[in-house]
Amino acid sequence: MRTYEKRNVQFVVKSSKFCNLRCRYCYEYAELGSREAITLEQLEQMFKNIFSHYSQLNHATNIDFIWHGGEPLLQHPDYYWRAFELQRKIFRSLNGSIRNCVQTNLTTLNQERLRLLKEGFDAIGVSVDLFGDLRVTQRGVTSQPVVMANMEWLRQEGISFACLTVLTKLNLPHLQEIYDFYATREIAFRVLPLFEGAFDGQHQGYEISPEEVLAAFCTLAELSLTSQKPVRVSPIDEYIRQVIYHHCRDSAPSFYDKREWESIYLVNTNGDIYSYSDAYNPEFRHGNLFTTPLTDIIHSPAHNKVIAAAEQRMASACSSCSYYGECSGYPMAEESVGYNLVDEYGNARCVQVKGTLEYVENRLKQIGFINPITRKLSFAASISPSASVAEPLSVF
């Protein structure tokens, strides 16, 4: 495993499920009318339980809190200012950094929230799909005109943000237009395949198969490699970089080891904590961060069960893959349930990642960036800058 001076971890915190939209695919749909929220007292205890774990490690740790919902900006801005103050008090002696990020539908922007985004949060993710009209109000009206206007307001104020576009059957035909929209405005974006819904039949008419996700990712990889206006596209940039590492003679392999270090947790409004791939599955609930120190949760039998399931998926899908080591196996450990094929026994088939890596490798050979005979890199070849130098976006 590569050695890092610092390690990174993300806590996706569901501050509240309450939302002013009713996006038709939302996996929180059943709870979007609930005003229940994590209290400041619960946040304080959560921060203490997190700090008690990372403060005892012998290396630095960078912690990202990703505030999620529902719509997190429906909380009064003072809620977050007070949460940030609690963090400064509790994490002041942490060997590492604290960042706060927010994933928002950007429909409730005003001067108070604008200041919060500008001076409070360290990173902003805006959810917008551009095509399909699935992100709608309670009356079924598309939210997109408001979001577009508020995105322009952020740009005029010099506030940086990235975007997240959910991939569905309805926007699959518009990948070129989606890419061009972000590239023209120099906005980095993440493509997130449609996640499991809140109830059976929710996605009827716009569901998307793993094979369709693969085809879409190959299209986006082609655009990233050939566009005259490159833009950061996650996770495509990471896949391109992995293929390049695959052909670097001295590149050190990297293997995701969930037992040694878990890089992302999801915290529900009641304090229950899950791995990203097992969100809300009671069988794979780790414990509760409002009542239990993180160290105890990490070493609990419940968490060991989660780790074993992830290791089984990696063993079945990653161990025989030629890209394993450049691809760390993280997608299979932490994202596979939603995006790839996993049977009832936990055996997994990597559709999205491996297929995209194979496509990128073949295209880099055709472009001349990789010599198909020696399999070495040819740095004289022309390739889009976004393919090799951009940092991957966060999961939000």
Sine and cosine of phi, psi and omega as CSV:
sin_phi,cos_phi,sin_psi,cos_psi,sin_omega,cos_omega
0.00,0.00,0.67,-0.75,0.03,-1.00
-0.88,0.48,0.59,-0.81,0.02,-1.00
-0.99,-0.13,0.78,-0.62,0.01,-1.00
-0.90,-0.45,0.60,-0.80,0.07,-1.00
-0.91,0.42,-0.58,0.82,0.05,-1.00
-0.79,-0.61,0.46,-0.89,0.09,-1.00
-0.89,-0.45,0.42,-0.91,-0.09,-1.00
-0.87,-0.49,0.59,-0.80,0.07,-1.00
-0.60,-0.80,0.56,-0.83,0.01,-1.00
-0.86,-0.50,0.68,-0.74,0.14,-0.99
-0.90,-0.44,0.94,-0.35,0.07,-1.00
-1.00,0.09,0.94,-0.33,-0.14,-0.99
-0.97,-0.25,0.88,-0.47,0.05,-1.00
-0.99,0.10,1.00,0.07,-0.07,-1.00
-0.89,0.46,-0.55,0.84,0.07,-1.00
-0.24,-0.97,0.47,-0.88,0.07,-1.00
-1.00,-0.04,-0.14,0.99,-0.07,-1.00
-0.87,0.49,0.69,-0.72,-0.06,-1.00
-0.51,-0.86,0.53,-0.85,0.05,-1.00
-1.00,-0.01,-0.12,0.99,0.05,-1.00
-0.95,-0.31,0.22,-0.97,0.11,-0.99
-0.71,-0.70,0.89,0.46,0.02,-1.00
-0.82,0.57,0.78,-0.63,-0.23,-0.97
-0.90,0.43,-0.39,0.92,-0.03,-1.00
-0.98,-0.17,0.02,1.00,-0.20,-0.98
-0.87,0.49,0.78,-0.62,0.01,-1.00
-0.97,0.24,-0.14,0.99,0.09,-1.00
-0.99,-0.17,0.21,0.98,-0.21,-0.98
-0.78,0.62,-0.66,0.75,-0.09,-1.00
-0.91,0.41,-0.34,0.94,-0.09,-1.00
-0.92,-0.39,0.16,0.99,-0.10,-0.99
-0.93,0.37,-0.28,0.96,0.04,-1.00
-1.00,-0.06,-0.06,1.00,-0.04,-1.00
-0.99,0.13,0.76,-0.64,0.02,-1.00
-1.00,-0.05,0.08,1.00,0.05,-1.00
-0.86,0.51,0.72,-0.69,-0.03,-1.00
-0.66,-0.76,0.40,-0.92,0.12,-0.99
-0.92,0.40,0.78,-0.62,0.00,-1.00
-0.99,0.16,0.30,-0.95,0.05,-1.00
-0.90,0.44,-0.55,0.84,0.05,-1.00
-0.91,0.41,-0.64,0.77,0.05,-1.00
-0.93,0.37,-0.63,0.77,0.06,-1.00
-0.87,0.49,-0.68,0.73,0.00,-1.00
-0.87,0.50,-0.70,0.71,0.01,-1.00
-0.92,0.38,-0.61,0.79,0.05,-1.00
-0.88,0.48,-0.73,0.68,0.02,-1.00
-0.86,0.52,-0.67,0.74,0.00,-1.00
-0.90,0.43,-0.66,0.75,0.00,-1.00
-0.93,0.36,-0.49,0.87,0.08,-1.00
-0.97,0.24,-0.74,0.67,-0.01,-1.00
-0.86,0.52,-0.64,0.77,-0.05,-1.00
-0.87,0.50,-0.46,0.89,0.02,-1.00
-0.99,0.14,-0.81,0.59,-0.13,-0.99
-0.96,0.28,-0.36,0.93,0.01,-1.00
-0.95,0.31,-0.30,0.95,-0.04,-1.00
-0.99,-0.11,-0.01,1.00,-0.01,-1.00
-0.99,0.16,0.41,-0.91,-0.06,-1.00
-1.00,-0.08,0.36,0.93,0.09,-1.00
-0.61,-0.79,0.30,-0.95,0.00,-1.00
-0.96,0.29,0.54,-0.84,0.01,-1.00
-0.74,-0.67,0.80,-0.60,0.12,-0.99
-0.99,-0.12,0.83,-0.55,-0.06,-1.00
-0.93,-0.38,0.82,-0.58,0.12,-0.99
-0.96,-0.27,0.81,-0.59,0.17,-0.99
-0.98,-0.17,0.88,-0.47,-0.03,-1.00
-0.96,-0.28,0.95,-0.31,-0.08,-1.00
-0.99,0.12,0.83,-0.56,-0.22,-0.98
-0.73,-0.68,0.07,-1.00,0.00,-1.00
-0.52,-0.85,-0.57,-0.82,0.25,0.97
0.65,0.76,-0.36,-0.93,0.07,-1.00
-0.93,-0.36,0.96,-0.27,-0.09,-1.00
-0.89,0.45,-0.44,0.90,-0.04,-1.00
-0.98,0.19,0.00,1.00,0.16,-0.99
-0.96,0.27,-0.32,0.95,0.15,-0.99
-0.93,0.38,0.56,-0.83,0.04,-1.00
-0.89,0.46,0.66,-0.75,0.00,-1.00
-0.77,0.64,-0.54,0.84,-0.01,-1.00
-0.87,0.50,-0.49,0.87,0.04,-1.00
-0.84,0.55,-0.71,0.71,-0.04,-1.00
-0.97,0.23,-0.61,0.79,0.05,-1.00
-0.86,0.51,-0.64,0.77,0.00,-1.00
-0.95,0.32,-0.58,0.82,0.07,-1.00
-0.90,0.44,-0.67,0.74,0.03,-1.00
-0.89,0.46,-0.61,0.79,0.02,-1.00
-0.91,0.41,-0.65,0.76,0.08,-1.00
-0.87,0.49,-0.67,0.74,0.03,-1.00
-0.87,0.50,-0.72,0.69,0.00,-1.00
-0.86,0.51,-0.60,0.80,0.01,-1.00
-0.95,0.31,-0.71,0.70,-0.13,-0.99
-0.98,0.18,-0.61,0.79,-0.09,-1.00
-0.99,-0.15,0.24,0.97,-0.12,-0.99
-0.87,0.50,-0.48,0.88,-0.01,-1.00
-0.98,-0.21,0.19,0.98,0.01,-1.00
-0.91,0.41,0.71,-0.71,0.12,-0.99
-0.99,0.11,1.00,0.05,-0.07,-1.00
0.49,-0.87,-0.20,-0.98,-0.09,-1.00
-0.87,-0.49,0.35,-0.94,0.12,-0.99
-0.86,-0.50,0.76,-0.65,0.10,-0.99
-0.79,-0.61,0.49,-0.87,0.06,-1.00
-0.85,-0.53,0.80,-0.60,-0.03,-1.00
-0.82,-0.57,0.46,-0.89,0.00,-1.00
-0.73,-0.68,0.66,-0.75,0.10,-0.99
-0.95,-0.32,0.91,-0.42,-0.18,-0.98
-0.78,-0.63,0.48,-0.88,0.14,-0.99
-0.99,0.11,-0.10,0.99,0.13,-0.99
0.83,0.55,0.65,0.76,0.02,-1.00
-0.96,-0.30,-0.10,1.00,-0.11,-0.99
-0.87,-0.49,0.52,0.85,-0.10,-0.99
-0.96,0.29,0.73,-0.68,0.15,-0.99
-0.56,-0.83,-0.08,-1.00,-0.10,-1.00
-0.89,0.45,-0.64,0.76,0.00,-1.00
-0.90,0.44,-0.71,0.70,-0.02,-1.00
-0.96,0.29,-0.50,0.86,0.08,-1.00
-0.88,0.47,-0.69,0.73,0.04,-1.00
-0.91,0.42,-0.61,0.79,0.04,-1.00
-0.88,0.48,-0.69,0.72,0.01,-1.00
-0.93,0.38,-0.57,0.82,-0.08,-1.00
-0.98,0.18,-0.64,0.77,-0.14,-0.99
-0.93,-0.38,-0.29,0.96,-0.08,-1.00
-0.99,-0.17,-0.85,0.52,-0.05,-1.00
-0.98,0.19,0.52,-0.85,0.00,-1.00
-1.00,-0.03,-0.37,0.93,0.02,-1.00
-0.47,-0.88,0.53,-0.85,-0.08,-1.00
-0.76,-0.65,0.76,-0.65,0.14,-0.99
-0.91,-0.42,0.77,-0.64,-0.01,-1.00
-0.94,-0.35,0.82,-0.58,0.01,-1.00
-1.00,0.05,0.88,-0.48,0.03,-1.00
-0.40,-0.91,0.77,-0.64,-0.09,-1.00
-0.99,-0.15,-0.33,0.95,0.07,-1.00
0.97,0.26,-0.63,0.78,0.01,-1.00
-0.71,-0.71,0.48,-0.87,0.09,-1.00
0.94,-0.35,-0.45,0.90,0.03,-1.00
0.80,0.60,0.68,0.73,0.06,-1.00
-1.00,-0.09,-0.23,0.97,0.01,-1.00
-0.99,-0.12,0.99,-0.11,-0.18,-0.98
-0.79,-0.62,0.30,-0.95,0.08,-1.00
-0.97,0.24,0.04,-1.00,0.03,-1.00
-0.89,0.45,-0.38,0.92,0.04,-1.00
-1.00,-0.01,0.06,1.00,0.04,-1.00
0.99,0.10,0.23,0.97,-0.01,-1.00
-1.00,-0.01,0.71,-0.71,-0.01,-1.00
-0.87,0.50,0.65,-0.76,0.00,-1.00
-1.00,0.00,-0.07,1.00,-0.20,-0.98
-0.88,0.47,-0.67,0.74,0.01,-1.00
-0.85,0.52,-0.64,0.77,0.02,-1.00
-0.91,0.41,-0.69,0.73,-0.01,-1.00
-0.89,0.45,-0.68,0.73,0.01,-1.00
-0.88,0.48,-0.69,0.72,0.00,-1.00
-0.90,0.43,-0.65,0.76,-0.01,-1.00
-0.96,0.29,-0.53,0.85,0.12,-0.99
-0.88,0.48,-0.65,0.76,0.03,-1.00
-0.92,0.39,-0.58,0.82,0.06,-1.00
-0.88,0.47,-0.69,0.72,0.06,-1.00
-0.87,0.50,-0.70,0.72,-0.02,-1.00
-0.89,0.46,-0.66,0.75,0.01,-1.00
-0.91,0.42,-0.51,0.86,0.01,-1.00
-1.00,0.08,-0.01,1.00,0.01,-1.00
0.96,0.29,0.43,0.90,-0.01,-1.00
-1.00,-0.08,0.88,-0.48,-0.02,-1.00
-0.97,0.24,0.57,-0.82,0.07,-1.00
-0.39,-0.92,0.36,-0.93,0.15,-0.99
-0.90,-0.43,0.16,-0.99,-0.02,-1.00
-0.83,-0.56,0.38,-0.93,0.08,-1.00
-0.80,-0.59,0.81,-0.58,0.03,-1.00
-0.89,-0.47,0.84,-0.54,0.03,-1.00
-0.99,0.15,0.79,-0.62,-0.05,-1.00
-1.00,0.06,0.87,-0.50,0.05,-1.00
-0.74,-0.68,0.12,-0.99,0.02,-1.00
-0.88,0.47,-0.43,0.90,-0.07,-1.00
-0.98,0.22,-0.43,0.90,0.05,-1.00
-0.96,-0.30,0.03,1.00,0.07,-1.00
-0.82,0.57,-0.65,0.76,-0.02,-1.00
-0.95,0.31,-0.05,1.00,-0.15,-0.99
-0.89,-0.46,0.42,0.91,-0.08,-1.00
-0.88,0.47,-0.64,0.76,0.04,-1.00
-0.88,0.48,-0.70,0.71,-0.01,-1.00
-0.92,0.38,-0.61,0.79,0.05,-1.00
-0.90,0.44,-0.74,0.68,0.01,-1.00
-0.86,0.50,-0.73,0.69,-0.03,-1.00
-0.90,0.44,-0.60,0.80,0.02,-1.00
-0.85,0.53,-0.76,0.65,-0.04,-1.00
-0.96,0.29,-0.62,0.78,-0.03,-1.00
-0.91,0.42,-0.67,0.74,0.00,-1.00
-0.87,0.49,-0.58,0.81,-0.04,-1.00
-1.00,-0.10,0.00,1.00,0.01,-1.00
0.83,0.56,0.71,0.70,0.04,-1.00
-0.95,-0.32,0.88,-0.48,0.08,-1.00
-0.92,0.39,0.54,-0.84,0.00,-1.00
-0.57,-0.82,0.41,-0.91,0.07,-1.00
-0.91,-0.42,0.67,-0.74,0.09,-1.00
-0.98,-0.21,0.85,-0.53,-0.04,-1.00
-0.89,-0.45,0.92,-0.38,0.03,-1.00
-0.87,0.50,0.54,-0.84,-0.02,-1.00
-0.76,0.65,0.81,-0.59,-0.06,-1.00
-1.00,-0.02,0.28,-0.96,0.03,-1.00
-0.83,0.56,0.69,-0.72,-0.10,-1.00
-0.99,0.17,0.00,-1.00,-0.03,-1.00
-0.99,0.12,-0.34,0.94,-0.02,-1.00
-0.42,-0.91,0.35,-0.94,-0.03,-1.00
-0.88,0.48,0.69,-0.72,0.05,-1.00
0.99,0.13,0.00,1.00,-0.05,-1.00
-0.87,0.49,-0.57,0.82,-0.11,-0.99
-0.99,-0.14,0.21,0.98,-0.02,-1.00
-0.86,0.51,0.83,-0.56,0.00,-1.00
0.97,-0.23,-0.35,0.94,0.05,-1.00
-0.65,-0.76,0.30,0.95,0.08,-1.00
-0.91,0.42,0.34,-0.94,-0.06,-1.00
-0.66,-0.75,0.71,-0.71,-0.06,-1.00
-1.00,0.02,0.33,-0.94,0.09,-1.00
-0.83,0.56,-0.59,0.81,0.01,-1.00
-0.93,0.38,-0.59,0.81,0.06,-1.00
-0.94,0.35,-0.58,0.81,0.10,-0.99
-0.87,0.49,-0.71,0.71,0.02,-1.00
-0.86,0.51,-0.73,0.68,0.00,-1.00
-0.87,0.49,-0.65,0.76,0.02,-1.00
-0.91,0.41,-0.67,0.75,0.00,-1.00
-0.91,0.41,-0.58,0.81,0.06,-1.00
-0.91,0.41,-0.63,0.78,0.06,-1.00
-0.88,0.47,-0.71,0.71,0.01,-1.00
-0.92,0.39,-0.57,0.82,0.07,-1.00
-0.90,0.43,-0.66,0.75,0.04,-1.00
-0.88,0.48,-0.69,0.72,0.02,-1.00
-0.90,0.43,-0.64,0.77,0.01,-1.00
-0.91,0.43,-0.58,0.81,-0.04,-1.00
-0.98,0.18,-0.41,0.91,-0.16,-0.99
-0.87,-0.50,-0.18,0.98,-0.09,-1.00
-0.92,0.38,0.60,-0.80,0.10,-1.00
-0.99,0.16,-0.17,0.98,0.07,-1.00
-0.82,-0.58,0.97,0.23,-0.05,-1.00
-0.92,0.40,0.53,-0.85,0.04,-1.00
-0.58,-0.81,0.46,-0.89,0.01,-1.00
-0.94,0.34,0.82,-0.57,0.04,-1.00
-0.81,-0.59,0.90,-0.44,0.06,-1.00
-0.98,-0.19,0.68,-0.74,0.11,0.99
-1.00,-0.07,0.22,0.97,-0.10,-0.99
-0.87,0.49,-0.69,0.72,0.00,-1.00
-0.84,0.54,-0.65,0.76,-0.01,-1.00
-0.91,0.40,-0.62,0.78,0.02,-1.00
-0.91,0.41,-0.65,0.76,0.03,-1.00
-0.89,0.45,-0.69,0.72,0.02,-1.00
-0.88,0.47,-0.62,0.79,0.00,-1.00
-0.90,0.43,-0.63,0.78,0.05,-1.00
-0.90,0.43,-0.64,0.77,0.02,-1.00
-0.90,0.44,-0.70,0.71,0.07,-1.00
-0.86,0.51,-0.59,0.81,-0.02,-1.00
-0.85,0.53,-0.45,0.89,-0.03,-1.00
-0.95,-0.32,0.15,0.99,0.11,-0.99
-1.00,0.02,0.81,-0.58,-0.13,-0.99
-0.86,0.52,-0.66,0.75,-0.13,-0.99
-0.96,-0.27,0.28,0.96,-0.02,-1.00
-0.94,0.34,0.70,-0.71,-0.01,-1.00
-0.99,0.11,0.70,-0.71,0.00,-1.00
-0.94,0.35,0.41,-0.91,0.04,-1.00
-0.74,-0.67,0.79,-0.61,-0.01,-1.00
-0.82,-0.57,0.79,-0.61,0.02,-1.00
-0.96,0.30,0.84,-0.54,-0.01,-1.00
-0.85,-0.53,0.99,-0.15,-0.07,-1.00
-0.92,0.40,-0.44,0.90,0.04,-1.00
-0.95,0.32,-0.59,0.81,-0.04,-1.00
-0.99,0.17,-0.64,0.77,-0.07,-1.00
-0.38,-0.93,0.85,-0.53,0.08,-1.00
-0.98,-0.21,0.77,-0.64,-0.20,-0.98
-0.98,-0.19,-0.13,0.99,-0.01,-1.00
-0.46,-0.89,0.70,-0.72,0.08,-1.00
-0.76,-0.65,0.47,-0.88,0.12,-0.99
-0.90,-0.43,0.77,-0.64,-0.01,-1.00
-0.92,-0.38,0.88,-0.48,-0.01,-1.00
-0.98,0.21,0.19,-0.98,-0.05,-1.00
-0.88,0.48,-0.40,0.92,0.02,-1.00
-1.00,-0.06,0.10,0.99,0.04,-1.00
1.00,-0.07,-0.16,0.99,0.03,-1.00
-0.90,0.43,0.64,-0.77,-0.09,-1.00
-0.88,-0.47,0.65,-0.76,-0.06,-1.00
-0.68,-0.73,0.31,-0.95,0.27,-0.96
-0.98,0.22,0.38,-0.93,-0.07,-1.00
-0.85,0.53,-0.65,0.76,-0.08,-1.00
-0.97,0.24,-0.27,0.96,-0.08,-1.00
-0.91,-0.41,0.39,0.92,-0.13,-0.99
-0.79,0.62,0.80,-0.60,0.11,-0.99
0.94,0.35,0.10,0.99,0.07,-1.00
-0.99,0.13,0.94,-0.33,-0.09,-1.00
-0.87,0.50,-0.42,0.91,0.02,-1.00
-0.92,0.39,-0.42,0.91,-0.06,-1.00
-0.88,-0.47,0.43,0.90,0.11,-0.99
-0.94,0.33,0.78,-0.62,-0.05,-1.00
-0.97,0.23,-0.65,0.76,-0.14,-0.99
0.31,-0.95,-0.34,-0.94,-0.03,-1.00
-0.76,-0.64,0.84,-0.54,-0.08,-1.00
-0.98,0.18,-0.20,0.98,0.07,-1.00
-0.99,0.17,-0.39,0.92,-0.10,-0.99
-0.89,-0.45,-0.27,0.96,-0.18,-0.98
-0.74,-0.68,0.74,-0.67,0.09,-1.00
-0.85,0.53,0.59,-0.81,-0.03,-1.00
-0.86,0.52,-0.59,0.80,0.01,-1.00
-0.85,0.53,-0.69,0.72,0.01,-1.00
-0.91,0.42,-0.61,0.79,0.02,-1.00
-0.91,0.41,-0.70,0.72,-0.04,-1.00
-0.88,0.47,-0.57,0.82,-0.04,-1.00
-0.99,-0.10,0.20,0.98,-0.05,-1.00
-0.99,0.15,0.40,-0.92,0.09,-1.00
-0.85,0.52,-0.58,0.82,0.00,-1.00
-0.88,0.47,-0.67,0.74,0.01,-1.00
-0.94,0.34,-0.60,0.80,0.05,-1.00
-0.88,0.48,-0.56,0.83,0.06,-1.00
-0.91,0.42,-0.64,0.77,0.03,-1.00
-0.90,0.43,-0.69,0.72,0.01,-1.00
-0.87,0.49,-0.70,0.71,-0.02,-1.00
-0.87,0.49,-0.63,0.77,0.01,-1.00
-0.91,0.42,-0.66,0.75,0.04,-1.00
-0.91,0.42,-0.66,0.75,0.02,-1.00
-0.90,0.43,-0.58,0.82,0.04,-1.00
-0.91,0.41,-0.65,0.76,0.04,-1.00
-0.90,0.45,-0.69,0.72,0.01,-1.00
-0.90,0.43,-0.67,0.74,-0.02,-1.00
-0.89,0.46,-0.63,0.77,-0.05,-1.00
-0.97,0.23,-0.47,0.88,-0.11,-0.99
-0.95,-0.33,-0.51,0.86,-0.19,-0.98
-0.99,-0.16,-0.54,0.84,-0.20,-0.98
-0.88,0.48,-0.50,0.86,-0.01,-1.00
-0.98,-0.18,0.09,1.00,-0.05,-1.00
-0.99,0.10,0.74,-0.67,-0.03,-1.00
-0.92,0.39,-0.33,0.94,-0.01,-1.00
-1.00,0.00,-0.09,1.00,-0.05,-1.00
-0.91,0.42,0.82,-0.57,-0.12,-0.99
0.88,-0.48,-0.66,0.75,0.20,-0.98
-1.00,0.10,-0.79,0.62,0.28,-0.96
-0.99,0.15,0.84,-0.55,-0.13,-0.99
-0.97,0.26,-0.20,0.98,-0.12,-0.99
1.00,-0.09,-0.08,1.00,-0.01,-1.00
-0.82,0.58,-0.70,0.71,-0.02,-1.00
-0.85,0.52,-0.61,0.79,0.00,-1.00
-0.96,0.29,-0.58,0.82,0.00,-1.00
-0.95,0.31,-0.65,0.76,-0.20,-0.98
-0.90,-0.43,-0.20,0.98,-0.07,-1.00
-0.78,-0.63,-0.10,1.00,-0.23,-0.97
-0.91,0.42,-0.56,0.83,-0.09,-1.00
-0.87,0.50,-0.61,0.79,-0.02,-1.00
-0.99,0.11,-0.53,0.85,-0.24,-0.97
-0.91,-0.41,-0.24,0.97,-0.04,-1.00
-0.81,-0.58,-0.22,-0.98,-0.05,-1.00
-0.96,-0.29,0.86,-0.50,0.00,-1.00
-0.78,-0.63,0.81,-0.59,-0.01,-1.00
-1.00,0.08,0.00,-1.00,-0.09,-1.00
-0.92,0.40,-0.26,0.97,0.00,-1.00
-0.99,-0.14,0.05,1.00,0.01,-1.00
1.00,0.03,0.03,1.00,0.05,-1.00
-0.96,0.27,0.72,-0.70,-0.15,-0.99
-0.85,-0.53,0.49,-0.87,0.14,-0.99
-0.83,-0.56,0.84,-0.55,-0.06,-1.00
-0.99,0.11,0.96,-0.30,-0.03,-1.00
-1.00,-0.09,-0.83,0.56,-0.16,-0.99
-0.92,0.40,-0.80,0.60,-0.15,-0.99
-0.96,0.29,-0.80,0.59,-0.05,-1.00
-0.87,0.49,-0.68,0.74,0.00,-1.00
-0.89,0.46,-0.64,0.77,0.03,-1.00
-0.93,0.36,-0.65,0.76,0.04,-1.00
-0.87,0.49,-0.66,0.75,0.02,-1.00
-0.90,0.44,-0.67,0.74,0.02,-1.00
-0.89,0.46,-0.73,0.68,-0.02,-1.00
-0.88,0.47,-0.68,0.73,0.00,-1.00
-0.87,0.49,-0.71,0.70,0.01,-1.00
-0.89,0.46,-0.64,0.76,-0.01,-1.00
-0.94,0.35,-0.60,0.80,0.03,-1.00
-0.92,0.39,-0.50,0.86,0.10,-0.99
-0.94,0.35,-0.68,0.74,0.00,-1.00
-0.91,0.41,-0.62,0.78,0.02,-1.00
-0.92,0.38,-0.47,0.88,-0.05,-1.00
0.98,-0.19,0.09,1.00,0.02,-1.00
-0.96,0.28,-0.49,0.87,0.09,-1.00
-0.87,-0.49,0.79,-0.62,0.06,-1.00
-0.96,0.29,0.89,-0.47,-0.08,-1.00
-0.92,0.39,-0.29,0.96,0.00,-1.00
-1.00,0.02,-0.82,0.57,-0.05,-1.00
-0.99,0.10,-0.27,0.96,-0.04,-1.00
0.88,0.48,0.38,0.93,0.04,-1.00
-0.98,-0.18,0.32,-0.95,0.00,-1.00
-0.98,0.21,0.59,-0.81,0.11,-0.99
-0.90,-0.44,0.99,-0.14,-0.13,-0.99
-0.96,0.28,-0.11,0.99,0.06,-1.00
-0.98,0.19,-0.24,0.97,-0.04,-1.00
-0.95,0.32,0.42,-0.91,0.00,-1.00
-1.00,-0.01,0.72,-0.69,0.01,-1.00
-0.47,-0.89,0.52,-0.86,0.00,-1.00
-0.86,0.52,0.73,-0.68,0.01,-1.00
-0.84,0.54,-0.50,0.86,-0.06,-1.00
-0.91,0.41,-0.30,0.95,-0.07,-1.00
-0.97,0.23,-0.33,0.94,-0.15,-0.99
-0.78,-0.62,-0.28,0.96,-0.14,-0.99
-0.91,-0.42,-0.26,0.96,-0.10,-1.00
-0.98,0.20,0.60,-0.80,0.11,-0.99
-0.98,0.20,0.56,-0.83,0.03,-1.00
-0.93,0.36,0.48,-0.88,0.07,-1.00
-0.97,0.24,0.30,-0.95,0.12,-0.99
-0.92,0.39,0.13,-0.99,0.01,-1.00
-0.94,0.34,-0.31,0.95,-0.12,-0.99
-0.98,0.18,0.00,0.00,0.00,0.00
